[in-house]
Amino acid sequence: MTLVRRLSLVTDAVHALMPERQAGALRVAIVTQDMKGLNAHFGSAKRFAVYDVTPDAWNFVEAVAFDDVSDESGKHRTEGDDRITPKVEALKGCHLLFCLAIGGPSAAKLVSAKIQPVKVPQSQSIEDVLSRTQTMLRTAPPPWLRKVLAEAGVPDKKPSFED
């Protein structure tokens, strides 16, 4: 069994397992080893930094940490050793997941959980990822992001090319 630890900012005595999403925000998870940058593959990620992002601001929601991660070889240590499902379960409620790499089975599980994986070609700071996400939200979002926004119930303020 995979141990999952959650760190979140608590402002009251009672809160949900995954804090409620800010109205109109896109919930974004970033794969990280050090809570400073997007710098890991999905399978080997020790942590996910989760933020709510709007066109004008971003807010830290929580950090999710895992003890049992892969070694990026693409192979499980033992037959039936499932490290993917606990990570997908921990990310439920997120709309986007930014990572350096992700395998096909992992990506399929995320998509079926309504989480869009986004591969980024090189490491970058978490702030850069969040800033670029805001830029996409403020300008004309690409079609895949428009679909995510529609499914998330985030109002689309820009007319599309098709309109």
C-alpha positions in Angstrom: 0.0 0.0 0.0 1.3 3.4 -1.0 1.5 6.0 1.8 0.2 9.4 0.7 0.8 12.6 2.8 -1.1 15.8 2.2 0.1 19.3 3.3 -2.4 22.1 2.9 -3.0 25.5 4.4 -5.9 25.3 6.9 -7.9 28.3 7.8 -10.6 26.6 9.9 -11.0 23.5 12.0 -13.0 21.5 9.5 -11.9 21.0 5.9 -12.3 18.4 3.1 -9.7 15.9 2.1 -9.2 18.0 -1.1 -10.0 21.6 -0.4 -12.9 23.1 -2.3 -11.9 24.7 -5.6 -12.0 28.5 -5.9 -15.0 29.6 -8.1 -13.9 30.0 -11.7 -10.5 28.5 -11.1 -8.7 25.8 -12.9 -7.1 23.3 -10.5 -3.5 22.5 -11.6 -1.1 19.9 -10.3 2.6 20.1 -11.0 5.0 17.2 -10.7 7.9 18.1 -8.5 10.7 16.7 -6.5 11.5 19.8 -4.5 8.4 22.0 -4.5 10.3 24.6 -6.5 10.1 23.4 -10.0 8.4 21.1 -12.5 11.2 18.6 -12.6 10.0 15.0 -12.6 8.3 12.3 -14.5 4.8 11.3 -13.3 5.9 7.8 -12.1 8.9 9.0 -10.2 7.3 12.1 -8.7 7.7 12.4 -4.9 5.4 15.3 -4.8 2.6 17.2 -6.5 2.1 20.9 -5.9 -1.6 21.8 -6.4 -2.8 25.3 -7.2 -6.0 27.0 -8.2 -5.3 29.2 -11.2 -7.4 32.1 -12.6 -6.5 34.6 -15.3 -5.5 37.1 -12.6 -4.1 35.0 -9.7 -3.0 31.6 -8.4 -3.3 30.1 -4.9 -1.5 27.2 -3.4 -4.0 24.5 -2.4 -1.8 21.6 -1.1 1.2 19.5 -1.6 0.7 15.7 -2.0 3.7 13.5 -1.1 4.4 9.9 -1.9 7.0 7.5 -0.4 6.9 4.7 -2.9 7.8 6.0 -6.4 9.3 4.4 -9.6 12.9 4.7 -10.7 11.9 6.0 -14.2 12.9 2.7 -15.7 9.3 2.0 -16.7 9.3 -1.3 -14.8 7.5 -2.3 -11.6 9.6 -3.8 -8.9 7.1 -6.6 -8.3 4.3 -8.0 -10.4 1.0 -6.2 -9.7 2.9 -3.3 -7.9 0.5 -0.4 -8.7 1.9 3.1 -8.0 -0.2 4.8 -10.6 -3.7 4.4 -9.1 -2.9 6.0 -5.7 -1.4 9.0 -7.5 -4.5 9.4 -9.8 -6.8 9.1 -6.7 -4.8 11.7 -4.9 -5.2 14.1 -7.8 -9.0 13.8 -8.2 -10.5 17.2 -8.5 -7.5 18.5 -10.5 -8.0 19.6 -14.2 -4.4 19.7 -15.5 -1.3 17.8 -14.5 2.1 19.2 -15.8 5.0 16.8 -15.9 8.2 16.1 -17.8 7.1 12.6 -19.0 4.3 10.2 -18.5 3.7 6.6 -19.7 0.6 5.7 -21.8 -1.2 3.7 -19.1 -0.7 6.5 -16.6 -1.9 9.1 -19.1 -5.0 6.9 -19.8 -5.9 6.6 -16.1 -5.5 10.4 -15.7 -7.7 11.2 -18.7 -10.4 8.7 -17.5 -10.3 10.6 -14.2 -10.9 13.9 -16.1 -7.3 15.1 -15.5 -5.5 16.3 -18.6 -1.8 15.5 -18.6 0.5 18.1 -20.1 4.0 17.1 -21.0 6.6 19.9 -20.8 9.9 19.4 -22.7 12.2 20.7 -19.9 12.3 21.6 -16.2 11.0 25.0 -15.3 10.0 26.8 -12.1 6.5 26.3 -10.7 6.0 30.0 -11.0 6.7 29.9 -14.8 4.2 27.0 -15.2 1.5 29.0 -13.4 2.3 32.2 -15.3 2.0 30.4 -18.6 -1.3 28.8 -17.5 -2.6 32.3 -16.7 -1.5 33.6 -20.1 -3.4 30.7 -21.8 -6.5 31.5 -19.7 -6.3 35.3 -20.5 -5.7 34.8 -24.3 -7.3 32.4 -26.7 -6.9 29.0 -25.0 -6.0 26.1 -27.2 -8.9 23.7 -28.1 -7.8 21.0 -25.6 -7.8 23.6 -22.8 -11.2 25.0 -23.9 -12.6 21.4 -23.5 -11.1 21.1 -20.0 -12.5 24.6 -19.0 -15.9 23.6 -20.3 -15.9 20.3 -18.3 -14.6 22.1 -15.2 -17.5 24.6 -15.4 -15.1 27.6 -15.8 -16.9 30.3 -17.9 -15.4 31.0 -21.3 -15.2 34.8 -21.7 -13.5 34.8 -25.1 -15.4 34.0 -28.3 -13.8 31.2 -30.2 -12.7 31.3 -33.8 -15.7 29.1 -34.7 -18.1 31.7 -33.2 
